[in-house]
Amino acid sequence: MEVVFERVEGRRYRVGVRRSGRHDTGPDVPPRVGVGAPGGDVPHDLVHLAIEEALGLRLGIFGQVAAGGDLGGFFTPPPADRSPVKDKRRSQRLARAGRDDTACSEALAACVGHDGRLRPDLPAGLVTPAELARVQRRLTELFDAWRATPPGGELVVTWPERLTVRRGVLPSS
């Protein structure tokens, strides 16, 4: 799956995904328009992507999308060959199984300052020092790439295949 961040104007951005596979082909997700954090230009969704990738969270926000979820309508796969009822059920199963990963992503994202750095007021025991270092490295890489993206340009990040849960395979929750 590719996650596409488009710099619109000012601090505004769009985020969408391109999934390919048995049921998802081509650009099948309408972009979501968001605004970067107040005082900064870094997309909040990019923060989640960096955290989830660095920590290997298979069922955080982007892991659920890669696995075919819609995050409660945040991303909606429109191809006609899909079954809305099955998609909804799968999304609900992914959300249940991914509760802990999503909570971890949200907790860490709340601790990222406008400068793209993790603040020192992290919840105790959430992650190890080594994991924090990995997260900060990935945040820095992605934020540098985003800041180099001109208005109208796109930053495309490939979600790791190793973190994608395949259809019919859900980790126990």
C-alpha positions as CSV (number, residue, x, y, z in Angstrom):
1,M,0.0,0.0,0.0
2,E,1.1,3.5,-0.7
3,V,0.1,6.4,1.5
4,V,0.0,9.7,-0.4
5,F,0.4,13.0,1.3
6,E,-0.3,16.0,-0.9
7,R,0.7,19.5,0.2
8,V,-2.3,21.7,-0.8
9,E,-1.7,25.2,0.4
10,G,-0.4,26.7,3.7
11,R,-0.6,23.9,6.3
12,R,-3.4,22.0,4.5
13,Y,-2.8,18.6,3.1
14,R,-4.7,15.6,1.7
15,V,-4.0,12.0,2.5
16,G,-5.1,9.0,0.6
17,V,-3.9,5.5,0.0
18,R,-3.4,3.3,-3.0
19,R,-4.0,-0.4,-2.3
20,S,-3.4,-3.2,-4.6
21,G,-4.4,-6.8,-4.2
22,R,-7.2,-9.2,-4.8
23,H,-10.0,-6.8,-3.8
24,D,-8.3,-3.4,-4.1
25,T,-6.8,-2.2,-7.3
26,G,-5.4,1.1,-8.1
27,P,-6.2,4.4,-6.4
28,D,-9.3,3.4,-4.5
29,V,-9.4,5.7,-1.6
30,P,-10.6,9.3,-1.7
31,P,-8.2,11.8,-0.1
32,R,-8.9,13.2,3.3
33,V,-8.2,16.9,3.7
34,G,-6.6,17.8,7.0
35,V,-4.6,20.6,8.6
36,G,-1.2,20.2,10.1
37,A,-0.7,20.8,13.8
38,P,-1.1,24.4,15.0
39,G,2.2,26.2,14.8
40,G,3.7,23.5,12.5
41,D,3.2,22.1,9.0
42,V,3.5,18.4,9.7
43,P,0.4,16.4,8.9
44,H,-0.9,14.6,12.0
45,D,-1.6,11.5,9.8
46,L,2.1,11.5,8.9
47,V,2.9,11.3,12.6
48,H,0.8,8.2,13.0
49,L,2.4,6.6,9.9
50,A,5.9,7.2,11.3
51,I,5.0,5.8,14.8
52,E,3.2,2.8,13.5
53,E,5.9,1.9,11.0
54,A,8.8,2.4,13.4
55,L,7.1,0.3,16.1
56,G,5.8,-2.4,13.8
57,L,2.2,-1.8,14.7
58,R,0.4,-4.1,12.3
59,L,-3.1,-3.0,13.3
60,G,-2.7,0.7,14.0
61,I,-4.5,3.2,11.8
62,F,-2.5,2.5,8.6
63,G,-2.2,-1.2,9.3
64,Q,-5.9,-1.5,9.4
65,V,-6.2,0.4,6.1
66,A,-3.6,-1.8,4.5
67,A,-5.6,-4.8,5.7
68,G,-8.7,-3.6,4.0
69,G,-10.3,-1.6,6.8
70,D,-12.0,1.7,6.4
71,L,-11.5,3.1,9.9
72,G,-15.2,3.8,10.4
73,G,-15.6,5.5,7.0
74,F,-12.3,7.5,7.1
75,F,-11.2,5.6,4.0
76,T,-13.9,4.1,1.9
77,P,-13.0,1.7,-0.9
78,P,-15.4,2.4,-3.8
79,P,-14.9,-0.4,-6.4
80,A,-18.2,-1.9,-7.4
81,D,-16.9,-5.5,-7.0
82,R,-16.7,-5.0,-3.2
83,S,-19.4,-6.1,-0.7
84,P,-20.2,-3.2,1.6
85,V,-21.5,-5.6,4.3
86,K,-18.3,-7.7,4.2
87,D,-16.2,-4.6,4.2
88,K,-17.9,-3.2,7.2
89,R,-17.6,-6.5,9.1
90,R,-13.9,-6.8,8.3
91,S,-13.4,-3.2,9.3
92,Q,-15.1,-3.9,12.7
93,R,-12.9,-7.0,13.2
94,L,-9.8,-5.1,12.4
95,A,-10.8,-2.3,14.8
96,R,-11.4,-4.7,17.6
97,A,-8.1,-6.6,17.0
98,G,-6.2,-3.3,16.6
99,R,-7.4,-1.6,19.7
100,D,-4.1,-1.8,21.5
101,D,-2.0,-0.8,18.4
102,T,-4.3,2.2,17.8
103,A,-4.2,3.3,21.4
104,C,-0.4,3.1,21.4
105,S,-0.3,5.2,18.2
106,E,-2.7,7.8,19.6
107,A,-0.8,8.1,22.9
108,L,2.6,8.6,21.2
109,A,1.1,11.0,18.5
110,A,-0.2,13.2,21.3
111,C,3.4,13.5,22.6
112,V,4.9,14.8,19.3
113,G,5.5,18.5,19.4
114,H,5.1,21.0,16.6
115,D,8.8,20.6,15.8
116,G,8.3,16.9,15.1
117,R,10.1,15.8,18.2
118,L,8.8,13.5,20.9
119,R,8.2,15.5,24.1
120,P,9.7,14.2,27.3
121,D,6.2,13.8,28.9
122,L,5.6,10.3,27.5
123,P,3.3,7.9,29.4
124,A,5.5,5.7,31.6
125,G,6.1,2.2,30.2
126,L,4.5,2.9,26.8
127,V,7.6,2.1,24.8
128,T,11.3,1.2,25.5
129,P,14.1,3.7,24.9
130,A,15.2,1.8,21.8
131,E,11.7,2.0,20.4
132,L,11.6,5.7,21.1
133,A,14.8,6.2,19.2
134,R,13.4,4.3,16.2
135,V,10.2,6.4,16.3
136,Q,12.2,9.7,16.5
137,R,14.5,8.6,13.6
138,R,11.4,7.8,11.4
139,L,9.6,11.0,12.4
140,T,12.7,13.0,11.4
141,E,13.1,11.2,8.1
142,L,9.4,11.7,7.1
143,F,9.2,15.3,8.4
144,D,12.3,16.3,6.4
145,A,10.8,14.7,3.3
146,W,7.5,16.5,4.0
147,R,9.1,19.9,4.4
148,A,10.9,19.4,1.1
149,T,7.6,18.7,-0.6
150,P,6.5,21.8,-2.6
151,P,2.9,23.1,-2.7
152,G,1.0,20.8,-5.1
153,G,3.6,18.1,-4.6
154,E,3.2,14.6,-3.1
155,L,5.1,12.6,-0.5
156,V,4.5,8.9,-1.2
157,V,5.3,6.5,1.6
158,T,5.1,2.7,1.0
159,W,3.6,0.8,3.9
160,P,5.8,-2.2,4.7
161,E,4.5,-5.5,3.3
162,R,5.7,-7.2,6.5
163,L,3.2,-5.1,8.5
164,T,0.2,-5.9,6.3
165,V,-2.3,-8.4,7.7
166,R,-3.8,-10.5,4.9
167,R,-7.5,-11.2,4.4
168,G,-8.5,-14.2,6.5
169,V,-5.7,-13.7,8.9
170,L,-6.3,-11.6,12.0
171,P,-4.1,-11.8,15.1
172,S,-6.0,-12.8,18.2
173,S,-7.3,-9.8,20.1
